[in-house]
Amino acid sequence: MKGRLRAVLPAAAAVAGLFAIGPAGAQELPPDPVSIWTLQDEAALFGPLAQRYYTNGFRLGYVSGTDAVPGFLTGVGRAVWGDGQLRFGVDLTQQIYTPKDIAAPAWPPGDRPYAGVLLANFSLYRDVPDSRSALGLSIGLVGPGAFASQTQDAFHSLFNQTKANGWSSQLANEPLFQLTSARTWRLKMGSVGGLQTDALPNLGIGLGNLRIYADTGIGFRIGQGLDSDYGPVRMFPNPSGGTAFRPTRPFAWYLFLGADGQGVVRDITLDGNDFRSGPSVAPEPLVGEVTGGFGIIAFGTRISYIHAVQSAQFEHQKNGPIQLDSVAISTRF
């Protein structure tokens, strides 16, 4: 734990410094009073670890229009970033984690513990023409109160899949509190055959009893209408382009390819409960992934898809990298 802390905290401090104050006099974007609703699902569907480890993630979210940010949040945004266009968001997420051997009657020692996470997430976004910044506060719990076993049992029963038998050994109920900060830059790279290209470098940090980490990465896109958003949507704790988008042409689309890495100090779904003994396994201090996918924006709706290949999340993880698929549908109202 101390070694991981020494490795990650200097990077975390540097990241936090980048987020502190935005450039003075940043160019203002035109108002966008339209709110956005998002439905998203992530799952390990393919490969030897299908329906294992990070079994599923679900999100239902709302992002306000730029004219609906409460005054106190506007004050926070101006104090942190200076100028820029603000939105706020609220969403509910559930994430389900299991070991590789779900047929065993209890958690197999040395494997990922059974864990369910249920979070209410509150976000403040700031956009300028070439970057998006986000501050997040998440509160929730890990344990039986997250209803992960009921959700997984219902899904596996519906599709006649193998039932997970070890949920009685899942992590105990524990409140969760998480703070996050992230920034994505949008750097134009010219055109190829009449198509736009850009790069999306990003930095992020998370502090809380759910997960302590710092991350960085970069994505590349080719398509049309790239200034409509900041890339595909991901769920915590992965870098994300965010759920807000503003169509700049009747039909926008892009192909995406990216890579990112995280330094991880603590992850409660691996390290186990804070105040009682129980299932646990040591997280890998450095985790990487490569991603590929696409985004389509038309008729006020965006569909984004990402396929991710992630390196081992914990020590002695077997069967190679994890493959995840993430689909998000966002609609402007």
C-alpha positions in Angstrom: 0.0 0.0 0.0 2.8 2.5 1.0 4.7 1.7 -2.2 1.6 2.3 -4.4 1.0 5.6 -2.5 4.6 6.8 -3.1 4.3 5.9 -6.8 0.9 7.6 -7.5 0.8 10.7 -5.2 3.4 12.8 -7.1 1.4 12.3 -10.4 -1.8 13.0 -8.6 -0.4 16.3 -7.2 0.7 17.3 -10.7 -2.7 16.5 -12.1 -4.6 18.4 -9.4 -2.5 21.5 -10.2 -3.5 21.4 -13.8 -7.2 21.5 -12.8 -7.0 24.3 -10.4 -7.6 27.4 -12.5 -8.7 27.7 -16.1 -7.2 30.3 -18.5 -8.6 33.8 -17.9 -10.8 35.3 -20.6 -11.5 31.9 -22.2 -13.6 32.2 -25.3 -17.3 31.8 -24.6 -19.4 29.2 -26.4 -23.0 30.1 -27.5 -25.7 29.1 -25.0 -27.1 25.6 -25.2 -30.3 25.4 -23.0 -31.1 21.7 -24.0 -30.7 19.0 -21.3 -29.4 15.5 -22.1 -30.4 12.1 -20.8 -28.1 9.1 -21.0 -28.6 5.3 -20.7 -25.4 3.3 -20.6 -24.4 -0.3 -20.1 -20.9 -1.9 -19.8 -20.2 -5.6 -19.7 -17.5 -8.2 -20.2 -19.2 -10.1 -23.1 -16.3 -11.8 -24.9 -13.2 -13.8 -24.2 -12.3 -16.3 -21.4 -13.4 -13.8 -18.7 -16.9 -13.1 -20.2 -19.3 -12.4 -17.3 -16.4 -12.5 -14.8 -14.5 -9.8 -12.8 -16.2 -6.5 -13.9 -19.4 -8.2 -14.8 -21.7 -5.3 -15.6 -22.1 -1.5 -15.2 -25.3 0.4 -15.6 -25.9 4.2 -15.7 -29.0 6.4 -16.0 -27.9 10.1 -16.1 -29.0 13.7 -16.7 -27.0 16.7 -17.7 -28.5 20.2 -17.6 -28.6 22.9 -20.2 -26.2 25.8 -19.8 -29.0 28.0 -18.5 -30.0 25.7 -15.6 -26.9 25.6 -13.4 -27.8 26.7 -9.8 -26.2 29.9 -8.6 -24.0 28.2 -6.0 -22.6 25.8 -8.5 -21.9 28.6 -10.9 -19.9 30.2 -8.1 -17.9 27.0 -7.6 -17.2 26.7 -11.3 -16.1 30.3 -11.6 -13.8 30.0 -8.6 -12.2 26.8 -9.8 -12.0 27.4 -13.6 -12.7 31.1 -14.3 -14.6 31.6 -17.6 -16.3 28.9 -19.6 -19.7 27.3 -20.2 -21.1 25.3 -17.2 -23.5 22.4 -16.9 -24.3 20.1 -14.0 -25.1 16.4 -14.1 -26.8 13.8 -11.9 -26.7 10.1 -12.5 -27.2 6.7 -10.8 -24.8 3.9 -11.4 -24.6 0.3 -10.4 -21.4 -1.8 -10.9 -21.1 -5.6 -10.3 -17.9 -7.5 -9.7 -17.3 -11.2 -9.3 -14.4 -13.7 -9.2 -13.5 -15.9 -12.1 -15.0 -19.0 -10.6 -18.7 -18.1 -9.9 -19.7 -21.8 -9.6 -17.9 -22.1 -6.2 -20.2 -21.8 -3.2 -18.0 -19.0 -1.7 -15.3 -16.5 -2.7 -12.2 -18.4 -3.8 -9.2 -16.9 -1.9 -6.7 -15.1 -4.2 -9.5 -14.1 -6.7 -11.5 -10.9 -7.0 -14.1 -10.6 -4.3 -17.8 -10.4 -4.9 -18.8 -6.8 -4.7 -21.7 -4.5 -5.8 -21.4 -0.7 -5.9 -24.3 1.6 -6.1 -23.6 5.4 -6.5 -25.4 8.7 -6.9 -23.0 10.9 -8.8 -23.1 14.7 -9.0 -21.0 16.5 -11.6 -20.1 20.0 -12.7 -18.7 20.5 -16.2 -16.9 23.4 -17.8 -16.5 23.7 -21.6 -14.4 26.1 -23.6 -13.8 25.5 -27.3 -10.7 23.3 -26.9 -11.2 21.5 -23.5 -13.7 20.0 -21.1 -13.2 19.9 -17.3 -15.2 18.0 -14.8 -15.6 17.9 -11.0 -17.5 15.0 -9.5 -18.9 14.0 -6.1 -20.2 10.4 -5.6 -21.9 9.0 -2.6 -23.3 5.5 -2.2 -22.4 2.1 -0.8 -20.7 -1.2 -1.4 -22.2 -4.4 -0.2 -25.6 -6.2 -0.3 -27.4 -2.8 -0.2 -26.2 -2.3 -3.8 -28.5 -5.1 -5.0 -25.8 -6.5 -7.2 -26.7 -10.2 -6.6 -30.4 -9.7 -7.3 -29.5 -7.8 -10.5 -27.1 -10.5 -11.7 -29.4 -13.4 -10.8 -32.3 -11.9 -12.7 -30.1 -11.3 -15.8 -28.6 -14.7 -15.7 -32.0 -16.3 -15.2 -33.4 -14.4 -18.1 -30.7 -15.5 -20.5 -30.2 -19.0 -19.0 -26.7 -18.3 -17.9 -24.7 -19.9 -15.1 -25.8 -18.6 -11.7 -23.1 -17.1 -9.4 -23.2 -19.1 -6.1 -20.9 -17.1 -3.9 -22.7 -13.8 -3.3 -23.1 -14.8 0.4 -19.4 -13.9 0.8 -19.6 -10.5 -0.9 -18.1 -7.4 0.7 -20.2 -6.0 3.7 -22.2 -2.9 3.5 -20.0 0.2 3.7 -20.8 3.9 2.8 -18.8 5.3 -0.1 -17.5 8.8 -0.7 -15.6 9.8 -3.8 -14.2 13.0 -5.3 -13.0 13.1 -9.0 -11.5 15.7 -11.3 -10.7 15.3 -15.0 -9.9 17.3 -18.0 -9.9 16.4 -21.7 -8.3 18.6 -24.4 -9.5 18.6 -28.1 -6.6 19.3 -30.4 -7.3 19.6 -34.1 -5.0 17.7 -36.4 -6.1 18.7 -39.8 -8.1 16.7 -42.4 -7.5 13.5 -44.3 -9.5 13.0 -47.5 -12.0 15.6 -46.5 -12.4 14.0 -43.0 -11.5 15.8 -39.8 -9.0 14.4 -37.3 -8.2 15.3 -33.7 -6.4 14.2 -30.6 -8.0 14.0 -27.1 -5.3 13.9 -24.4 -6.8 13.6 -20.9 -5.8 13.7 -17.2 -7.8 12.6 -14.2 -7.6 12.0 -10.4 -9.9 10.3 -7.9 -9.8 10.4 -4.1 -12.1 8.6 -1.7 -12.7 5.3 0.1 -14.0 3.7 -3.2 -10.8 4.3 -5.2 -7.6 6.4 -5.1 -6.0 6.8 -8.5 -4.5 9.1 -11.1 -4.9 8.5 -14.8 -3.7 9.8 -18.2 -4.3 8.8 -21.8 -4.9 10.0 -25.3 -7.5 9.2 -28.0 -7.5 9.9 -31.7 -10.6 10.4 -34.0 -11.4 10.7 -37.6 -14.8 11.7 -38.9 -17.1 14.7 -39.4 -18.4 17.1 -36.8 -15.7 16.2 -34.2 -16.4 19.5 -32.3 -19.8 18.1 -31.3 -18.4 16.2 -28.3 -15.2 15.0 -26.6 -15.3 11.3 -27.6 -17.1 8.2 -26.4 -18.7 7.9 -23.0 -17.2 5.6 -20.3 -18.1 4.8 -16.7 -16.1 5.5 -13.6 -13.1 5.1 -13.1 -12.2 5.2 -16.8 -11.5 8.4 -18.8 -14.6 9.6 -20.6 -15.6 12.2 -23.1 -18.6 13.0 -21.0 -22.3 12.7 -21.6 -22.9 16.3 -22.8 -22.8 16.9 -26.6 -23.8 19.7 -28.9 -24.4 18.7 -32.6 -22.6 21.0 -35.0 -24.0 19.4 -38.2 -27.1 17.4 -39.0 -25.1 14.1 -39.1 -21.8 13.8 -37.2 -19.7 10.6 -36.8 -16.3 9.4 -35.9 -14.0 6.4 -35.4 -12.0 6.4 -32.2 -8.8 4.7 -31.1 -7.1 5.4 -27.7 -4.9 4.2 -24.8 -4.7 5.1 -21.2 -3.1 4.1 -17.9 -3.9 4.4 -14.2 -1.8 4.4 -11.1 -4.0 2.8 -8.4 -3.4 3.3 -4.6 -6.6 1.6 -3.4 -9.7 0.1 -4.7 -12.3 -1.1 -2.2 -13.7 -3.7 -4.5 -10.3 -5.4 -4.5 -8.7 -4.3 -1.1 -11.9 -5.2 0.7 -13.9 -3.4 3.5 -12.1 -0.7 5.5 -13.3 -1.6 9.0 -13.6 -5.4 9.0 -11.8 -8.4 7.8 -13.1 -10.3 4.7 -12.4 -11.1 1.1 -9.5 -9.0 -0.5 -6.8 -9.2 -3.1 -4.0 -6.8 -3.8 -4.7 -4.4 -6.8 -2.1 -4.0 -9.5 -0.5 -0.5 -8.9 -0.4 0.2 -12.7 -3.3 -0.7 -15.0 -3.5 0.0 -18.8 -6.0 -0.4 -21.5 -6.5 0.2 -25.3 -9.8 1.2 -26.7 -11.5 1.4 -30.1 -15.0 2.4 -31.1 -17.2 5.0 -32.7 -19.8 7.7 -32.1 -22.8 8.7 -34.2 -24.8 11.9 -33.7 -28.1 12.5 -35.5 -31.6 13.8 -34.8 -30.6 15.0 -31.4 -29.3 11.6 -30.3 -25.8 10.2 -29.8 -24.8 6.6 -29.8 -21.3 5.7 -28.7 -19.6 2.4 -28.5 -16.3 1.4 -27.1 -14.5 -2.0 -26.9 -11.7 -1.9 -24.3 -9.0 -4.4 -23.5 -7.7 -3.9 -20.0 -4.5 -5.3 -18.3 -4.7 -7.3 -15.1 -6.5 -5.4 -12.3 -5.1 -7.4 -9.4 -2.1 -9.6 -8.6 -2.1 -13.1 -9.9 -5.1 -12.4 -12.2 -5.5 -15.3 -14.6 -6.7 -15.8 -18.2 -5.1 -12.6 -19.5 -6.6 -9.2 -20.1 -10.3 -8.3 -19.6 -12.4 -7.3 -22.6 -15.2 -4.8 -22.0 -17.9 -3.4 -24.3 -19.7 -0.1 -23.5 -22.7 1.3 -25.2 -24.3 4.7 -24.4 -27.3 6.3 -25.9 -27.8 10.0 -25.1 -30.8 12.1 -26.2 -31.3 15.9 -26.1 -34.6 17.1 -24.6 
